[in-house]
Amino acid sequence: MTERTHGQQTSGATDDDIFRAAYPRMRRYAAVVAPPHVEPEDLLQDARAATLKKHRLIDLENAEFYLRRVMMNLASIQRRWWMRGKKAHQLLAASSDRTAEDYRAAADDCFGQVTIRLTSTSRSIHY
């Protein structure tokens, strides 16, 4: 039995053995790449779950590297969702001083421009 470190498996090891051996390094990596609103432990466990849905860790050539890549992808997705929500919140906060009449006028402008480009049949369906 040969022992390898930093993500390379030991022959005869189980998925749990591989994960346990890599856990301290993976946890530190998760703390670095996790978005501000995500707990590093949650990111690591989500990456583990996503990986185990498709592969066994013992079947991967370098399970630690694979888990790191999955964590990076998940963190990127979560960061995008967080930024979208943050931007939407800012837009809603900025528009809270508008009146209902302003919204009606904006909607009329928007839909008026759209209906001008439609054929007469399409406009009749629209109304």
Sequence and secondary structure as in RCSB ss.txt:
>XXXX:A:sequence
MTERTHGQQTSGATDDDIFRAAYPRMRRYAAVVAPPHVEPEDLLQDARAATLKKHRLIDLENAEFYLRRVMMNLA
SIQRRWWMRGKKAHQLLAASSDRTAEDYRAAADDCFGQVTIRLTSTSRSIHY
>XXXX:A:secstr
     TT   TT  HHHHHHHHHHHHHHHHHHHS TTS HHHHHHHHHHHHHHH  GGGSSSHHHHHHHHHHHHH
HHHHHHHHHHHHHHHHHHHGGG  HHHHHHHHHHHHHHHHHHS HHHHHHH 
